[in-house]
Every structure is written in structure tokens, then in C-alpha cells.
Amino acid sequence: MSFTNWSLSNKESINFVGFENYLYILSGDTISSIRFIKSIKNLAIYVPVTVTVGISISLGLALIVSHIQQRLYKIFRGIYFIPTVLPLFLVTGIWQWFMAPETGLVASNLAKIGIGRDVIWTQEPGYAIAMVVLIDVWNSVGFNFIIFSTGILSVSPEIFEAAEIDGASALQKMIYITIPLIEPTIFFVTAYSFISALQVYDIPWILTATADINAAGGQGQVMLFPVMEMVRNIYSGGKSALGRAAAEGVILMFIISLVTFIQFISRRKTV
């Protein structure tokens, strides 16, 4: 499909156009090209930040909670997992309310310490992506927490008992025993998080949704990502709309495959 001039309005005369859609998307001379390149730049900022922050928080919580009583552990596990089971449109709506200028619970308190003062978070570069990261981390940290907790609980208690006999502190046990032994779990969560983050769509789409599909991504495309641009292209009704959307999907697929391949190669060299 990416090598054709396929569109919703042109279902009968579909022709092979070679790399024309790819050249159009990556040329930097057209509106669609500018938007797609902008979405890739936003993705390059968003993915490392959300993966790093999300994994750090969920792993930290799992390491802390795993050392408390079993009854309290079950309570905390339930609390942290609540955002994960909520519908994403509801989660996004809650955070839109939290981040409303002047009246939002979170935005107003951040403004008091000089963060985001007189700023509409969904319209300002940097702040917009930070808001998507905030919502995504809040929504996904419970899932990653459960995975990490399961990995930590699978480590044999006898290993920790032997370390305690040798005089190892809690920090030393965490650094030299827990983290190395749950490396497969950390790798799984990291790979999954990268793949998921590279396909980000729901949160920014809901935050910037209007009756005009061309407005996806907000003012100045500060919250535009590749999957959003693919959807916009499909329904834009333009020439070769489906073909260009398919080409964007193939490009994103190669990016995801490359990132995943690099992770597997890096792990093979270190393990």
C-alpha cells in the first residue's frame, strides 16, 4: 500500500508509484512532510524521558514495597495498579482537570514554585510533552510495578539470608543481588516500554482533539506524534492519503525494529 497512490476517494484507479510517498513524506517541503518530521522530533524527546522516568519510579517502588509486610504489600499493589485499569480517556480527562491553568490542582501548585506559571500546558513546547509524559507514567507505573515486584519476589530468600550473614547492608543487597538477578525482568519492561512509547497515540490525541482533524497535535504541533499523523493522513481525503499513511507506518515500524534490535544486541554483549 505504501508504494501505491491509494486513497479513500480513489478506490478504482490504484497505481504503483514506487518510493514517491516516502520521498513526499521525508522531503520537508510539504505540510504533511513538515508535520511528520515534527512528530518524529517530538517522539525523540518523549520516548527516552517517559521510559527512563517510568521505569525508575516503578522499579524504585517495587524495591521499597517488597521489603514491607505482606498485608501492606497487597494494599500498596492495589493502590499503584488502580490508574492502569482506568479507561485512558478518563485518565486523560482527570489530568486535563489537574493541569488546567490557575484552577488545576497540580498546575496551580506547580505555578507557586515557578513551574508553568501563566502557561497552558497543552499549547507550550516542552510543557506539552511533559504533560504527556506525566499522564503516561501515572497510567503505566502500576503495570511495571507488578512486573518488577513479581521478579523481586521470585529471588530466593536464602540468597538474602546468606548475604546478611556476611554483613551486607540493605543497599548492598539491592545493588549486588536484587537488581542483577531480576535483569531479565528489567530488560522485558524496558523493551516493552520502548515499543509502547514509540506508538504513543491515545493521550496526545485526546488532549488535542477538535472537530478539525488537521488540528491534531495542538497549536504548532507541540503534541504531535507519528501515529497521530498517520490517522490524520488517512482521513484527510488528500491524494494518496492511505499510501502516505502506510509509508509513515512502515517508517515507524523500522524505527521500532531498530530500537528493539539495538536493545537485544546491547544485552547480548553485557549478559
Summary of the structure (lengths in Angstrom):
residues: 271
radius of gyration: 22.3
end to end distance: 40.3
largest distance: 77.0
contacts: 830
relative contact order: 0.16
helix: 72%
strand: 1%
